Amino acid sequence: MTMFKLTDILDKMLIEFGEGYSEFICSPNNFDKLSEELNEVIPMEELEYKGLKIVKMDGIEENKIHIR
């Protein structure tokens, strides 16, 4: 099974959608995975990746990340 990084997905979203966005919105599970990938030891309510905030939000499908 090939493992992929969520940060790779964020990079592709940035390339595809370009400028004008300030946040990634993701499920609590994806937020925790991103926290691990970004080596954030202390769980926080917001992370940052390449200048965009990553926000944890209930009600987001587990396999989805939104950009806004």
N, C-alpha and C positions, 0 to 999 in steps of 0.2 A: 504494500500500500504506500503510495507516495504522499508524503506529508508536505503541506504547503504552509507558507507563513501568511498570516493575516496582513502583515505590513506590505507584502507583495501585492495584495489586493488593493490596499490603500494607495500604493504607488500607481497602479493601473487606473484607479478612479481619478487620481489627480491628473494623469496624462490625458484621459478621455474627456473629463469635464472642465479641466483648466482652472482659470482664475475665478474669483468672485464668490468662493465658498469659504466658510469659516469653521465648520464643524462636521465631524463624522458622528453619526448616531448609531449605536449598536446595542445589542442585547446584553444583559449582565454577564452571560457566559462568554460572549465574544470580548467584552470589556476585560474580563479576567485573563483571557488568553492574550490579548494585546498587552496587558500590564506585564505579563510574564515575558513576552517577546521584547518589550522595551526595557526590561530589567528594572521595573519600578517595584521596589521591595515593599513599600508601604502602600496598601490599597488606598486609592484616592477616588474621589467622585469624578474627577476630570483628569485626563491624560492629554498630552500634546504630541503631535507628530507632524513634522515639517511645517510648523506654523499654524496648523489647524487643531482645534480642540477635539478630543474624543470624549463623547458624553455617553454615559450609561443610562438607558431608559427602558423601563418595563414596558411590555406590550410590543416590542420589536421581535419579529420572527428570529429564531435562533441562527438561521443561515443568511441573514441579511445585514448589510451595513449600508446606511444611507448617508448622503452628503448634502449639507445645506449651508 
